[in-house]
């Protein structure tokens, strides 16, 4: 039995939405993704292992839909999830029970914006020339925004929610365009959860702002 044989049941239609079959992969991605974002908003450590499972479902889904940058992004997310999991439990410093919510420093913003611009340009060119993607720029843009947001999430930077909100506002019509209607609906839910997460983390923002030091390793 091959890997394709094992994965085939996940690719079978479960329900039909707007005359479009919705696979088990998309349904499982919907459920695990919604629960994961809710746990992030509550600063619950279980968001990280659940997020890894969600990433695996989306690798399959996005590969099938020709969203190659988003599929590759899920692999990066798994690596970042391991980093975030460790940071949330060990990154608070001596005597700290957990990593506190902080604001993004100017230095971090400079690195993030520069990396985001370069990443979007590079991925757009790569997807345009090396794949059959019909949405290379939008696929690249959402990938860059998501990576920037995930870094902030790993470090518990409150502004990471704004980056997720920006990404979701692009993801919603992008997935609808690709006829991933359930996933598009999921991202409407993500957008709502991001707004709730932003409010929650803003309340817990550490009273002292981080100094404008170099980006921590």
Secondary structure, 3 states (H helix, E strand, C coil): CCHHHHHHHHHCEEEEECCEEEEHHHHHHHHHHHHHHHHHHCCCCCHHHHHHHHHHHHHHHHHHHCCHHHHHHHHHHHHHHHHHHHHHHHCCCCCCCCCCEECCCHHHHHHHHHHHHHHHHHHHHHHHHHCCCCCHHHHHHHHHHHHHHHHHHHCCECCHHHHHHHHHHHHHHHHHHCCCHHHHHHHHHHHHHHHHHHHHHHHCECCCCCCCCCCCC
